[in-house]
Each structure stands twice: as C-alpha cells, then as structure tokens.
Amino acid sequence: MAQSVKFYRYYERWMKLYKKGAVQPVTYQKYQITQQQLTKLAPELRMKELSRLTYQQLLNDYASNHERQTVMDFHHHLKSALLDAIDDGLLKRDPTRKAVIKGIIQRKHKVKFLNQKETQALLNGLDLGTEINWDYFILLIAKTGLRFAEALGLTPDDFDFAHHRLDINKTWNYKERQGGFALTKNSSSVRKVELDWQTVMQFSQLIKNLPNDQPIFVKGRIHNDTVNHYLERLCNKAEVPVISIHGLRHTHASLLLYAGVSTASVARRLGHANITTTQKTYLHIIKELENEDNDKVMRHLANLM
C-alpha cells in the first residue's frame, strides 16, 4: 500500500517529518516550493512507478523552463527523500542514480560584485553623518560580508571594540511582520568577524548611547527590496554597476580573495558551512588566481638554472 502512495504525497510527509523545525524557515520554504512543483508536474506519479526513466522525465519536464542550478536544487531535495524511501524499503533501487541535470540557458544576471575601484567609488558617495542610517548599513556589509539578516540583527552588545571584533550570533526575522530575533542560517554562521580600526572608531561613536540589546538598524518593518532600491540609487550616483545587498557580501569576499586571503579564511569570515560552498561560489575567481600562481611558479622554476 505504501508503494501505491503518490510521490508528491510521500515527499510532503517526508518534508514535514524530517525538515520542519530542523532547518531555518527560509530553507523550509524552499522544500515547500519543491513540493508544489512536484505536485504540479507529476500529480499521478506513484512511488511504485518510480524508475530511472520516470525520474529523468520528471527532471526534464522541470528543466524545460528552469535554469540548470535551479534544477540541481530541485533534484537534491527529491533525492534526499528518495534515499530515505530506499532505506525504508519502499523502493528497491535508486531512481536518481546517474540522473542527468539539464536546464535552459542561464539568463543574463546582474553583476554579482564590484571590483576594488568600483567599491571605493560607492563608499565615497555614502552619507556617513552622526546618526545610524542605511549608508552605515551598506558600509558595514561591504567591510564585513555579513548577510542581510545578520546585519539587521546586530545590537550594540555584539560589538567588541576592545578586540576589534563583531559577534555574529543571531539574525533579524525581517520576513515576518512582527520581526524579532532569529537563529543564524546554520551553526557555522555563529562566528566572530574582525573589524578594521576605522570601522571600530566610526561605530563606537554611533552606538554609544543606543540600547545594548536592541537592533541598531531596525526602526520598523524592513523590506529587502527597499534597501536594495536604495543601494541601486547609490550605485547609479557613483556610476558603478548596480548590485544588490547580497552583492556587497560577494564584493567583500572577492576583494579578500584577490588580496591573497586563503579560501578557508574567507569561508570562516562569511560563515559558510564548509569550504566547498566558498569554492563553488567563487570558482571563477579561484581559477583566475590559480592561473596567476602557475605563472609565478614557472617564473620561479625558470630562475633555478
């Protein structure tokens, strides 16, 4: 009877049983989107009908109007559920084995990060007065690589000016109307981020009279789009490519990599769960730096004779 269950029903139950409450709400929403897509694409597909052929057809149908990376995420969610189904004896073989991931040609995306000259031009145009504003928010993310929700969750207590450090231990739940503090994305996101002396001087004056346990940037309901639109206007004013707030995080990481900071150190600073995430995200930069290293190696070896 269990094998006669429709695939989307099994996945829905698996998602609620294993993922709800175990992952962050924003991550759980991604599993829910997968469940909605699965229901739409294969409403009649039953567990006993799953094979490599039927599964590949499911992926192909999804790939017909999604980019390859989105298809890959869809596949990973389904595969996790199906591997558990195999362990439970509902399936004899893995239908996801050797699955081919396809997808439409990647759409042209916005520039993900700025170079050092462009970053400097953007920061030079910030209005850094005597009170906290979104310009300081943009400055801090550019200097630290924090996630949007992490920066919103900062309180004066999180600043350790004596040791030039920022303690990242929570986020702000800006997606809910009531707001409130929330957990970090994962355990690796709980970290201490070093601050440069200039940032220490600026923020030590800005927050000295603010409540120690209250978020310094939150003054009401926060929308990600509102801050992104503000950043867009600043980018246009500085005559640099338009990036998002998350693009500031990419900018921070890319500048560190180009400066010769190790991938492991960048991963820790960004709060990535593992170094593989950093390597995949910044693969093009790492390859470019490796080519430069190879040139240095060849020049060094040529001088040995």
C-alpha positions in Angstrom: 0.0 0.0 0.0 2.9 2.4 0.8 4.2 1.8 -2.7 0.9 3.0 -4.1 1.2 6.3 -2.4 1.7 9.2 -4.8 5.2 10.6 -4.9 4.2 14.1 -4.0 2.3 12.9 -1.0 5.3 10.9 0.2 7.6 13.9 -0.3 5.2 16.2 1.6 5.1 13.8 4.6 8.9 13.3 4.5 9.4 17.1 4.3 7.2 17.7 7.3 8.7 14.8 9.3 12.4 15.4 8.7 12.8 19.1 7.7 10.1 21.1 9.5 11.7 22.6 12.7 15.1 21.1 11.8 16.0 23.8 9.2 15.5 27.5 9.2 12.1 28.7 8.0 13.6 30.3 4.8 15.2 26.9 4.0 12.0 25.0 4.7 10.2 27.3 2.3 12.5 26.0 -0.5 11.4 22.4 0.3 7.8 23.6 0.1 8.4 25.1 -3.3 9.8 21.8 -4.5 6.7 20.1 -3.2 4.5 22.5 -5.1 6.4 22.0 -8.3 6.4 18.2 -7.8 2.6 18.2 -7.3 2.2 20.3 -10.5 4.5 18.2 -12.7 3.6 14.7 -11.5 0.2 14.6 -9.7 -0.4 11.0 -10.6 3.1 9.5 -10.3 3.2 6.8 -7.6 6.2 5.5 -5.6 5.9 2.1 -7.2 6.2 3.7 -10.7 9.5 5.5 -9.9 12.4 4.3 -12.0 15.4 6.0 -13.6 13.3 6.7 -16.7 10.3 8.2 -14.9 12.6 10.2 -12.6 14.6 11.5 -15.5 11.4 12.5 -17.3 10.3 14.4 -14.2 13.7 16.3 -14.2 13.5 17.0 -17.9 10.0 18.5 -17.5 11.2 20.7 -14.7 14.3 21.7 -16.7 12.2 22.8 -19.7 11.6 26.2 -18.0 14.2 26.4 -15.3 17.9 27.1 -15.2 20.4 24.3 -14.5 21.2 25.4 -10.9 17.5 25.5 -10.0 17.0 22.0 -11.5 20.0 20.8 -9.4 18.4 22.2 -6.2 15.1 20.5 -7.1 16.9 17.2 -7.7 18.8 17.4 -4.4 15.6 17.9 -2.5 13.9 14.9 -4.2 16.9 12.7 -4.0 17.1 13.2 -0.2 13.6 12.0 0.2 14.0 9.0 -2.2 17.2 7.8 -0.4 15.2 7.6 2.8 12.4 5.8 0.9 15.0 3.2 -0.2 16.2 2.8 3.5 12.5 2.3 4.5 12.1 -0.5 1.9 9.6 1.5 -0.3 12.0 1.4 -3.3 14.3 -1.4 -4.3 16.6 0.8 -6.5 17.7 4.4 -6.5 15.8 6.1 -9.4 18.1 9.2 -9.1 21.2 7.2 -10.0 23.1 8.8 -12.8 20.4 11.4 -13.3 21.3 14.0 -15.9 20.8 17.6 -14.9 19.6 19.9 -17.7 18.2 23.4 -17.8 17.6 26.4 -20.0 20.4 28.7 -20.9 21.2 30.9 -18.0 19.6 34.2 -18.1 21.7 37.3 -18.0 22.1 38.3 -14.4 23.0 41.5 -12.7 26.7 42.0 -11.8 27.3 40.0 -8.6 30.1 42.0 -7.2 32.2 45.2 -7.7 35.9 45.5 -8.1 38.0 47.5 -5.7 37.9 50.7 -7.7 34.1 50.5 -8.0 33.7 49.6 -4.4 35.7 52.6 -3.3 33.6 54.9 -5.6 30.4 53.5 -4.0 31.7 54.0 -0.4 33.0 57.5 -1.2 29.4 58.5 -2.0 27.9 57.4 1.3 26.4 59.9 3.6 28.1 59.0 6.9 26.8 61.5 9.4 26.5 61.3 13.2 23.5 59.0 13.3 22.8 55.5 12.1 21.4 55.2 8.6 21.3 52.8 5.6 24.6 54.2 4.4 26.3 52.9 7.5 24.4 49.6 6.9 25.9 49.4 3.4 29.3 50.3 4.7 29.3 47.6 7.4 28.3 44.8 5.0 30.9 45.9 2.5 33.5 45.8 5.3 32.4 42.5 6.9 30.5 40.4 4.3 27.5 39.9 6.6 24.3 38.5 5.4 21.3 40.9 5.2 19.5 39.4 8.2 22.7 39.1 10.2 23.4 42.8 9.8 19.8 43.7 10.8 20.2 41.6 13.9 23.2 43.5 15.3 22.9 45.1 18.6 25.5 47.3 20.5 26.3 44.3 22.7 27.6 42.5 19.5 30.4 45.0 19.1 33.6 44.1 20.9 35.5 47.3 20.3 38.4 46.4 22.6 39.3 43.4 20.5 38.1 44.9 17.1 35.5 42.1 16.7 31.9 41.7 15.8 30.0 38.8 17.4 27.5 37.2 14.9 25.1 35.1 17.0 21.6 35.8 15.6 19.6 37.4 12.8 16.5 39.6 12.4 13.4 37.9 11.1 12.6 40.7 8.6 10.3 38.4 6.5 7.7 38.3 9.2 5.6 41.3 10.0 6.3 41.1 13.8 10.0 40.9 13.2 12.1 39.7 16.1 15.4 38.0 16.6 16.0 34.6 15.0 18.7 31.9 14.7 21.6 32.2 12.3 21.4 30.3 9.0 23.5 27.4 10.4 25.9 26.7 13.3 28.8 27.8 11.2 27.2 31.2 10.8 27.8 31.8 14.5 31.2 33.5 14.4 33.4 36.4 15.3 34.3 38.8 12.4 37.4 41.0 12.7 36.8 44.8 12.2 39.3 47.3 10.9 40.2 50.2 13.1 38.3 52.8 11.1 35.1 50.9 11.3 35.7 50.5 15.1 36.1 54.2 15.5 33.0 55.0 13.5 30.6 52.6 15.2 31.9 53.1 18.7 30.7 56.7 18.5 27.5 55.9 16.6 26.1 53.4 19.0 27.4 54.5 22.4 24.0 55.9 23.5 21.8 53.2 22.0 20.1 50.4 24.0 22.6 47.5 24.3 20.1 44.7 23.4 18.1 46.4 20.6 18.9 46.1 16.9 20.7 49.3 15.7 19.4 49.3 12.1 15.7 48.3 12.7 13.3 51.1 13.2 10.1 49.4 11.9 9.1 46.9 9.3 12.1 46.1 7.0 11.8 45.1 3.3 14.8 43.7 1.5 13.6 45.4 -1.7 13.6 48.8 -0.1 17.2 48.6 0.9 18.2 47.2 -2.5 16.5 50.0 -4.3 18.3 52.5 -2.1 21.6 50.8 -2.9 20.7 50.9 -6.6 20.4 54.7 -6.4 23.8 54.9 -4.7 25.3 52.7 -7.4 23.9 54.9 -10.2 25.1 58.0 -8.4 28.6 56.6 -8.1 28.4 55.4 -11.8 29.2 51.8 -10.9 27.3 48.6 -11.9 24.1 48.0 -9.9 24.4 45.3 -7.3 22.2 44.0 -4.5 22.8 44.0 -0.8 23.8 40.3 -1.1 26.2 41.5 -3.9 28.0 43.5 -1.2 28.7 40.2 0.5 30.1 38.8 -2.7 32.1 42.0 -3.2 33.7 41.6 0.2 34.6 38.0 -0.4 36.0 38.6 -3.9 38.2 41.5 -2.7 39.7 39.3 0.0 40.4 36.5 -2.4 42.1 38.9 -4.9 44.1 40.3 -2.0 45.5 36.8 -1.4 43.4 35.8 1.6 43.0 32.0 1.7 39.7 30.4 0.7 39.5 28.8 4.2 39.8 32.2 5.9 37.2 33.7 3.6 34.8 30.8 4.3 35.1 31.3 8.1 34.6 35.0 7.8 31.4 34.5 5.6 30.1 31.8 7.9 29.9 29.2 5.2 29.1 25.7 6.5 32.1 24.3 4.6 34.9 25.5 2.3 33.2 23.7 -0.6 30.5 26.3 -0.6 33.1 29.1 -0.9 34.9 27.3 -3.7 31.8 26.8 -5.7 30.5 30.3 -5.2 33.8 31.9 -6.2 35.2 29.3 -8.6 35.9 31.8 -11.4 38.0 34.0 -9.1 39.9 31.0 -7.6 40.7 29.7 -11.1 41.9 33.1 -12.1 44.2 33.3 -9.1 45.4 29.7 -9.7 46.5 30.8 -13.2 48.4 33.7 -11.7 50.0 31.3 -9.2 51.0 29.0 -12.1 52.7 31.9 -13.8 54.6 32.7 -10.7 55.7 29.0 -10.3 57.0 28.9 -13.8 59.0 32.1 -13.4 60.5 30.9 -10.2 61.5 27.5 -11.7 63.0 29.2 -14.8 65.3 31.1 -12.5 66.7 28.0 -10.8 69.1 27.3 -13.6 
